């Protein structure tokens, strides 16, 4: 038995040395995943995915019951552009978030751009609150919307967050029409909120705020029972000082978190 164990260890060491001598090219580590984010449409009839090959990144769609029937909804050059996220706004339209390089104050960043695309490809436009208005580089960087939630009961709208100058450049929640691109202020930022949270219906019922004291690192957690109620502070936590606090939204209707 001892001899078998020794031989087994020697075999592992030998194979390990052989693998160590094989140099893995660094290019093997800088490829995007071949397939990302398979996402089913609300009616279950279509599936969308992000695919990356060579220098091309694209969104592809196929019927769920006929996966071989693949068509390209959007295709971009992968060297500069990157498809970060896809979501079904409804059964006929998708929300696609694309990022690209952006230089600000001599630093290299990436900015997100959100597009509403019909499944037939005939209607494609950017969801941009400022439209074609002239912007400074800083305004351009902070005015990019981020998807907060799809609205299951409202197929024509989604919720996004944007840094709003009217709220001291903290993020506020906007309702956006995915068919026209119209923006409507939905939840104002009155508590220096840096994070918004919704339930499964897209109702904004929890938020996390901060303060202007740069000598401390406090987080303020707010909740409300309905969107018509006022925000209530439920917890104030100082980073690295207080106990860890990670609240979750609980739904009595479905008995789920």
Residue frames relative to the residue before (quaternion, step in Angstrom):
aa qw qx qy qz dx dy dz
X 1.0000 0.0000 0.0000 0.0000 0.00 0.00 0.00
X 0.6438 0.5315 -0.3114 0.4540 3.57 1.02 -0.88
X 0.6416 0.5314 -0.3185 0.4523 3.56 1.00 -0.88
X 0.6467 0.5234 -0.3176 0.4548 3.60 0.97 -0.86
X 0.6531 0.5149 -0.3136 0.4583 3.59 1.00 -0.86
X 0.6467 0.5180 -0.3188 0.4602 3.57 0.98 -0.87
X 0.6611 0.5062 -0.3053 0.4620 3.56 0.94 -0.89
X 0.6291 0.5388 -0.3287 0.4538 3.59 1.06 -0.77
X 0.6579 0.5040 -0.2992 0.4729 3.59 0.98 -0.89
X 0.6454 0.5168 -0.3148 0.4662 3.58 1.00 -0.85
X 0.6397 0.5279 -0.3234 0.4555 3.57 1.03 -0.76
X 0.6441 0.5151 -0.3156 0.4692 3.58 1.02 -0.80
X 0.6614 0.5066 -0.3066 0.4604 3.58 0.94 -0.91
X 0.6524 0.5215 -0.3106 0.4537 3.55 0.98 -0.83
X 0.6774 0.4770 -0.2913 0.4782 3.56 0.90 -0.91
X 0.6245 0.5423 -0.3366 0.4502 3.59 1.08 -0.71
X 0.6512 0.5073 -0.3110 0.4711 3.57 1.00 -0.81
X 0.6386 0.5285 -0.3260 0.4546 3.55 1.04 -0.79
X 0.6641 0.4949 -0.3024 0.4717 3.59 1.00 -0.81
X 0.6335 0.5500 -0.3293 0.4332 3.55 1.07 -0.80
X 0.6583 0.5193 -0.3128 0.4461 3.59 1.09 -0.67
X 0.6351 0.5154 -0.3303 0.4711 3.59 1.23 -0.44
X 0.2402 -0.7959 0.5439 0.1142 3.56 -0.46 1.23
X 0.2781 -0.7553 0.5748 0.1476 3.55 -0.81 1.07
X 0.4499 -0.7023 0.4744 0.2817 3.63 -0.65 1.03
X 0.5268 -0.6490 0.4453 0.3208 3.58 -0.97 0.84
X 0.5708 0.6081 -0.3794 0.4005 3.60 1.16 -0.51
X 0.5680 0.6054 -0.3804 0.4076 3.60 1.24 -0.41
X 0.7145 0.4636 -0.2478 0.4617 3.57 1.20 -0.44
X 0.7062 0.4598 -0.2832 0.4578 3.62 1.18 -0.08
X 0.4591 0.6579 -0.4665 0.3725 3.57 1.16 0.56
X 0.4517 -0.6406 0.5452 0.2972 3.55 -1.16 0.68
X 0.6088 -0.5460 0.4088 0.4051 3.63 -1.12 0.50
X 0.5502 -0.6316 0.4306 0.3360 3.59 -1.00 0.77
X 0.7937 0.0596 -0.0065 0.6054 3.58 1.03 -0.84
X 0.0048 -0.8060 0.5909 -0.0338 3.59 -0.88 0.96
X 0.8952 0.1228 -0.0577 0.4245 3.50 -1.38 0.45
X 0.0474 0.7827 -0.6173 0.0641 3.64 0.49 1.02
X 0.0180 -0.8301 0.5511 -0.0827 3.55 -0.61 1.20
X 0.2947 -0.7761 0.5385 0.1443 3.56 -0.76 1.10
X 0.4953 -0.6526 0.4861 0.3042 3.58 -1.01 0.81
X 0.6691 -0.5279 0.3316 0.4046 3.63 -1.13 0.52
X 0.7265 0.4091 -0.2557 0.4894 3.61 1.02 -0.69
X 0.5065 -0.6953 0.3902 0.3282 3.58 1.31 0.06
X 0.5334 0.6720 -0.3866 0.3383 3.60 1.25 0.09
X 0.7998 0.1989 -0.0954 0.5583 3.60 1.11 -0.59
X 0.1762 -0.7574 0.6179 0.1163 3.53 -1.24 0.52
X 0.1520 -0.7862 0.5963 0.0575 3.57 -0.96 0.94
X 0.0332 -0.7894 0.6130 0.0014 3.56 -1.11 0.73
X 0.3714 -0.6423 0.6070 0.2847 3.53 -1.36 0.30
X 0.0440 -0.7933 0.6070 0.0171 3.58 -0.84 0.95
X 0.1197 -0.7816 0.6105 0.0460 3.55 -1.09 0.80
X 0.1555 0.7712 -0.6052 0.1217 3.55 -0.85 1.00
X 0.8261 0.0314 -0.0823 0.5566 3.55 -0.95 0.94
X 0.7570 -0.3243 0.2563 0.5062 3.61 -0.66 -1.08
X 0.5864 0.5704 -0.3572 0.4507 3.58 1.20 0.54
X 0.0626 -0.7557 0.6507 0.0402 3.56 -1.05 0.85
X 0.0537 0.8323 -0.5438 0.0935 3.59 -0.80 0.94
X 0.3583 -0.6660 0.6020 0.2564 3.51 -1.40 0.27
X 0.0754 -0.8031 0.5910 0.0014 3.56 -0.74 1.11
X 0.1443 -0.7851 0.6004 0.0486 3.55 -1.14 0.76
X 0.0520 0.7777 -0.6259 0.0277 3.56 -1.10 0.73
X 0.5658 -0.5668 0.4585 0.3851 3.60 -1.17 0.48
X 0.5515 -0.6370 0.4234 0.3329 3.57 -0.98 0.82
X 0.7373 0.4036 -0.2303 0.4903 3.60 1.01 -0.77
X 0.7521 0.2450 -0.1817 0.5842 3.60 1.30 0.09
X 0.0735 -0.8685 0.4886 0.0398 3.61 0.60 1.13
X 0.5982 0.5801 -0.3685 0.4122 3.60 1.19 -0.31
X 0.6255 0.5208 -0.3284 0.4793 3.58 1.25 -0.37
X 0.0973 0.8348 -0.5260 0.1301 3.57 0.32 1.30
X 0.0153 0.7825 -0.6224 0.0025 3.54 -1.00 0.83
X 0.4500 -0.7024 0.4971 0.2388 3.52 -1.16 0.73
X 0.2693 -0.7725 0.5585 0.1371 3.55 -0.80 1.05
X 0.7915 -0.0326 0.0654 0.6068 3.57 1.03 -0.84
X 0.0170 -0.7959 0.6050 -0.0128 3.58 -0.98 0.87
X 0.0065 -0.8055 0.5902 -0.0526 3.57 -0.86 1.06
X 0.5576 -0.5802 0.4710 0.3614 3.53 -1.28 0.36
X 0.3771 -0.7864 0.4512 0.1891 3.58 -0.54 1.18
X 0.5351 0.6329 -0.4164 0.3738 3.62 1.19 -0.29
X 0.7784 0.2873 -0.1447 0.5391 3.58 1.01 -0.81
X 0.7818 0.3120 -0.1480 0.5192 3.56 0.83 -1.01
X 0.0819 -0.7754 0.6248 0.0399 3.53 -1.21 0.59
X 0.3069 -0.7262 0.5832 0.1956 3.58 -0.84 0.96
X 0.2271 -0.8341 0.4957 0.0835 3.54 -0.34 1.30
X 0.8213 -0.0373 0.1010 0.5602 3.57 0.94 -0.86
X 0.0803 -0.7634 0.6371 0.0697 3.54 -1.22 0.58
X 0.0325 0.7837 -0.6191 0.0383 3.56 -1.15 0.66
X 0.4235 -0.6788 0.5377 0.2660 3.55 -1.15 0.67
X 0.2889 -0.7391 0.5823 0.1768 3.59 -0.68 1.08
X 0.7359 -0.1565 0.1131 0.6490 3.53 1.16 -0.80
X 0.7424 -0.4222 0.2669 0.4464 3.61 -1.20 -0.17
X 0.7435 0.4065 -0.2085 0.4883 3.58 1.23 -0.40
X 0.7927 0.2528 -0.1157 0.5425 3.59 1.20 -0.22
X 0.2005 -0.7821 0.5832 0.0898 3.56 -1.09 0.84
X 0.2980 -0.7009 0.6169 0.1983 3.51 -1.32 0.53
X 0.0461 -0.8075 0.5873 -0.0305 3.57 -0.66 1.16
X 0.1743 -0.7799 0.5957 0.0815 3.56 -0.82 1.05
X 0.0826 -0.7982 0.5964 -0.0194 3.54 -0.74 1.18
X 0.1615 -0.7829 0.5914 0.1058 3.59 -0.97 0.80
X 0.0437 -0.7821 0.6213 0.0190 3.53 -1.24 0.55
X 0.6192 -0.5573 0.3834 0.3988 3.63 -1.15 0.46
X 0.0148 0.7828 -0.6210 0.0373 3.55 -1.15 0.72
X 0.2238 -0.7894 0.5619 0.1052 3.56 -0.83 1.02
X 0.0584 0.7902 -0.6029 0.0934 3.56 -0.79 1.09
X 0.8347 -0.0305 -0.0286 0.5492 3.58 -0.74 1.10
X 0.6676 -0.5429 0.2709 0.4315 3.55 1.00 0.98
X 0.5901 0.5216 -0.3779 0.4868 3.56 1.28 0.44
X 0.3908 -0.7296 0.5167 0.2189 3.56 -1.05 0.79
X 0.0038 0.7905 -0.6108 0.0450 3.58 -0.78 1.08
X 0.3071 -0.6836 0.5960 0.2884 3.53 -1.34 -0.25
X 0.1964 -0.7764 0.5885 0.1107 3.57 -0.97 0.84
X 0.3683 -0.7264 0.5428 0.2051 3.54 -1.12 0.77
X 0.0692 -0.7643 0.6404 0.0304 3.54 -1.10 0.77
X 0.2151 -0.8082 0.5435 0.0719 3.55 -0.74 1.12
X 0.0991 -0.8111 0.5764 0.0085 3.56 -0.85 1.05
X 0.2625 -0.7128 0.6291 0.1651 3.52 -1.23 0.68
X 0.0065 -0.8247 0.5611 -0.0701 3.58 -0.61 1.19
X 0.3482 -0.7189 0.5627 0.2129 3.56 -0.89 0.98
X 0.6074 -0.6046 0.3758 0.3527 3.59 -1.10 0.66
X 0.6604 0.4803 -0.3230 0.4784 3.60 1.15 -0.44
X 0.4844 -0.7042 0.4077 0.3214 3.59 1.31 -0.04
X 0.5275 0.6648 -0.3995 0.3467 3.60 1.23 0.01
X 0.7645 0.2698 -0.1530 0.5651 3.59 1.18 -0.47
X 0.1587 0.7707 -0.5923 0.1732 3.56 -0.41 1.30
X 0.2288 0.7707 -0.5756 0.1499 3.59 -0.73 0.99
X 0.5036 -0.6517 0.4815 0.2996 3.53 -1.22 0.58
X 0.3485 -0.6992 0.5838 0.2211 3.54 -1.08 0.79
X 0.1729 0.7944 -0.5405 0.2164 3.54 -0.08 1.37
X 0.3951 -0.7622 0.4644 0.2172 3.56 -0.39 1.24
X 0.7354 0.4290 -0.2356 0.4686 3.60 0.95 -0.83
X 0.3664 -0.7534 0.4840 0.2527 3.59 1.23 -0.11
X 0.7658 -0.3262 0.2669 0.4858 3.57 -0.89 -0.97
X 0.3388 0.7552 -0.4994 0.2561 3.59 1.21 0.34
X 0.5325 -0.6325 0.4598 0.3240 3.54 -1.07 0.76
X 0.0561 -0.8082 0.5858 -0.0222 3.56 -0.94 0.98
X 0.4671 -0.6059 0.5488 0.3370 3.52 -1.27 0.44
X 0.6724 -0.4832 0.3526 0.4360 3.59 -1.24 0.25
X 0.6536 0.5117 -0.3138 0.4610 3.57 1.02 -0.82
X 0.6449 0.5087 -0.3204 0.4719 3.61 0.97 -0.82
X 0.6293 0.5384 -0.3268 0.4553 3.56 1.01 -0.83
X 0.6761 0.5064 -0.2979 0.4446 3.58 0.91 -0.94
X 0.7561 0.4103 -0.2171 0.4614 3.59 0.87 -0.95
X 0.6501 0.5465 -0.3292 0.4129 3.61 1.16 -0.33
X 0.4476 0.6879 -0.4627 0.3353 3.60 1.24 0.19
X 0.3639 -0.7450 0.5101 0.2288 3.65 -0.74 0.96
X 0.1715 -0.7470 0.6329 0.1100 3.54 -1.26 0.57
X 0.4688 -0.6987 0.4622 0.2802 3.57 -0.78 0.99
X 0.1979 -0.7772 0.5898 0.0948 3.55 -0.84 1.04
X 0.8021 -0.1876 0.1557 0.5452 3.59 0.84 -0.92
X 0.3821 -0.6178 0.6298 0.2749 3.48 -1.34 0.52
X 0.3051 -0.7527 0.5526 0.1869 3.60 -1.10 0.60
X 0.3426 -0.7870 0.4756 0.1924 3.61 -0.18 1.27
X 0.7438 0.3925 -0.2261 0.4916 3.60 1.06 -0.67
X 0.7338 0.2953 -0.1961 0.5795 3.58 1.29 0.06
X 0.1791 -0.8525 0.4845 0.0803 3.58 0.15 1.30
X 0.6569 0.5269 -0.3173 0.4360 3.61 1.21 -0.31
X 0.7692 0.3336 -0.1739 0.5165 3.60 1.23 -0.26
X 0.1246 -0.7317 0.6607 0.1119 3.50 -1.39 0.37
X 0.3736 -0.6866 0.5630 0.2685 3.57 -1.32 0.19
X 0.0200 -0.7845 0.6198 -0.0035 3.55 -0.96 0.91
X 0.3028 -0.7157 0.5877 0.2252 3.56 -1.30 0.28
X 0.0083 -0.7794 0.6257 -0.0306 3.55 -1.10 0.84
X 0.4725 -0.6205 0.5353 0.3242 3.56 -1.12 0.64
X 0.1165 -0.8294 0.5463 -0.0003 3.56 -0.54 1.24
X 0.4562 -0.7011 0.4822 0.2603 3.57 -0.74 1.09
X 0.6282 0.5434 -0.3386 0.4421 3.61 1.09 -0.61
X 0.7256 0.3313 -0.2167 0.5628 3.59 1.27 -0.32
X 0.6213 -0.5853 0.3203 0.4108 3.56 1.03 0.93
X 0.6247 -0.5926 0.3071 0.4053 3.56 1.13 0.78
X 0.4276 0.6202 -0.5166 0.4071 3.57 1.14 0.63
X 0.5971 -0.6007 0.3887 0.3627 3.57 -1.16 0.50
X 0.1034 -0.7633 0.6361 0.0458 3.53 -1.05 0.89
X 0.4601 -0.6832 0.5002 0.2671 3.56 -1.25 0.43
X 0.0772 -0.7880 0.6107 0.0126 3.56 -0.93 0.98
X 0.3080 -0.6929 0.6149 0.2167 3.54 -1.22 0.62
X 0.1136 -0.8182 0.5635 0.0082 3.56 -0.77 1.09
X 0.3611 -0.7098 0.5658 0.2137 3.55 -0.97 0.93
X 0.3218 -0.7914 0.4891 0.1760 3.60 -0.49 1.18
X 0.6584 0.4992 -0.3148 0.4671 3.60 1.24 -0.19
X 0.7788 0.2797 -0.1560 0.5394 3.59 1.15 -0.55
X 0.4282 -0.7107 0.4583 0.3187 3.61 1.17 -0.50
X 0.4302 0.7131 -0.4573 0.3119 3.60 1.26 0.15
X 0.2456 -0.7662 0.5828 0.1138 3.57 -1.04 0.93
X 0.0246 -0.7789 0.6267 0.0026 3.56 -1.09 0.81
X 0.4558 -0.6731 0.5028 0.2940 3.58 -0.83 0.98
X 0.1632 -0.8280 0.5350 0.0396 3.56 -0.70 1.15
X 0.7837 -0.0229 0.0264 0.6202 3.60 0.93 -0.88
X 0.3019 -0.7570 0.5549 0.1671 3.56 -0.64 1.15
X 0.4099 -0.6981 0.5322 0.2477 3.56 -1.19 0.57
X 0.0047 0.8300 -0.5547 0.0585 3.57 -0.29 1.29
X 0.7427 0.3915 -0.2062 0.5026 3.59 1.27 -0.15
X 0.5169 -0.6479 0.4068 0.3843 3.59 1.19 0.55
X 0.1459 0.8345 -0.5115 0.1440 3.52 0.99 0.96
X 0.1384 -0.7850 0.6006 0.0623 3.54 -1.04 0.89
X 0.7907 0.1606 -0.1173 0.5790 3.58 1.29 -0.02
X 0.1415 -0.7921 0.5918 0.0484 3.57 -0.88 1.02
X 0.1029 -0.7970 0.5940 0.0359 3.58 -1.10 0.73
X 0.1631 -0.7927 0.5851 0.0516 3.55 -1.04 0.90
X 0.4511 -0.6293 0.5397 0.3304 3.55 -1.31 0.24
X 0.7585 -0.4039 0.2515 0.4452 3.60 -1.27 -0.05
X 0.6675 0.4817 -0.2984 0.4831 3.60 1.23 -0.36
X 0.5462 -0.6331 0.3901 0.3856 3.58 1.29 -0.02
X 0.4364 0.6786 -0.4744 0.3521 3.59 1.20 0.38
X 0.3595 -0.7454 0.5267 0.1944 3.57 -0.81 1.06
X 0.0821 0.8528 -0.5008 0.1229 3.56 -0.10 1.33
X 0.7781 0.2047 -0.1567 0.5729 3.60 1.22 0.00
X 0.0109 0.7959 -0.6048 0.0233 3.56 -1.11 0.71
X 0.2433 -0.7450 0.6049 0.1409 3.54 -1.26 0.49
X 0.0899 -0.8254 0.5573 0.0094 3.56 -0.71 1.12
X 0.2868 -0.7246 0.5978 0.1879 3.52 -1.39 0.05
X 0.3347 -0.7138 0.5527 0.2700 3.60 -1.22 -0.39
X 0.6163 -0.5854 0.3983 0.3449 3.58 -1.31 0.02
X 0.5008 0.6480 -0.4336 0.3758 3.59 1.25 0.11
X 0.2248 -0.8177 0.5196 0.1040 3.58 -0.33 1.26
X 0.6000 0.5691 -0.3635 0.4291 3.59 1.23 -0.06
X 0.7382 0.2891 -0.1954 0.5774 3.59 1.28 -0.16
X 0.2672 -0.7457 0.5870 0.1673 3.57 -1.29 0.20
X 0.1213 0.8115 -0.5524 0.1469 3.54 0.32 1.33
X 0.1475 -0.7394 0.6475 0.1106 3.54 -1.24 0.62
X 0.1926 -0.7819 0.5881 0.0752 3.56 -0.97 0.93
X 0.1723 -0.8075 0.5606 0.0640 3.59 -0.65 1.14
X 0.0766 -0.8045 0.5888 -0.0163 3.54 -0.78 1.16
X 0.0195 -0.7816 0.6231 0.0227 3.57 -1.15 0.65
X 0.0331 -0.7583 0.6474 0.0694 3.53 -1.38 0.15
X 0.5459 -0.6540 0.4201 0.3127 3.57 -1.08 0.73
X 0.7835 0.0439 -0.0181 0.6195 3.58 1.05 -0.77
X 0.6327 -0.5449 0.3862 0.3919 3.56 -1.25 0.27
X 0.6220 0.5286 -0.3487 0.4606 3.60 1.25 -0.18
X 0.6073 0.5742 -0.3512 0.4221 3.59 1.23 -0.35
X 0.5316 -0.6030 0.4858 0.3431 3.54 -1.31 0.35
X 0.5644 -0.6015 0.4468 0.3464 3.54 -1.21 0.55
X 0.1438 -0.7793 0.6068 0.0618 3.56 -1.02 0.87
X 0.3826 -0.7070 0.5466 0.2344 3.58 -0.88 0.97
X 0.1206 -0.8222 0.5545 0.0437 3.60 -0.66 1.08
X 0.8202 0.0000 0.0261 0.5715 3.60 1.13 -0.46
X 0.1222 -0.7435 0.6537 0.0701 3.54 -1.16 0.79
X 0.0214 -0.8262 0.5598 -0.0589 3.57 -0.59 1.18
X 0.2227 -0.7532 0.6045 0.1325 3.56 -1.00 0.88
X 0.4797 -0.6963 0.4601 0.2707 3.56 -0.76 1.08
X 0.8541 0.1344 -0.1513 0.4791 3.55 -1.09 0.92
X 0.6732 0.4546 -0.3006 0.4998 3.59 1.28 0.09
X 0.7681 0.3164 -0.1687 0.5305 3.58 0.85 -0.98
X 0.6697 -0.4726 0.3796 0.4291 3.55 -1.34 0.12
X 0.5946 -0.5768 0.4222 0.3681 3.53 -1.19 0.56
X 0.0451 -0.8105 0.5831 -0.0332 3.56 -0.87 0.99
X 0.1128 0.7901 -0.5893 0.1256 3.57 -0.56 1.20
X 0.1416 -0.8340 0.5288 0.0694 3.61 0.12 1.25
X 0.1659 -0.7578 0.6236 0.0962 3.54 -1.26 0.56
X 0.4433 -0.6650 0.5257 0.2913 3.56 -1.13 0.63
X 0.1418 -0.7887 0.5954 0.0573 3.57 -0.87 1.01
X 0.1902 -0.7868 0.5814 0.0818 3.57 -0.92 0.98
X 0.3462 -0.7532 0.5211 0.2031 3.62 -0.43 1.17
X 0.5976 0.6010 -0.3640 0.3862 3.59 1.06 -0.75
X 0.7908 0.2449 -0.1242 0.5471 3.58 0.98 -0.89
X 0.3489 -0.7580 0.4747 0.2801 3.56 1.35 -0.07
X 0.5485 0.5994 -0.3806 0.4416 3.54 1.00 0.92
X 0.4321 -0.6662 0.5447 0.2700 3.54 -1.33 0.40
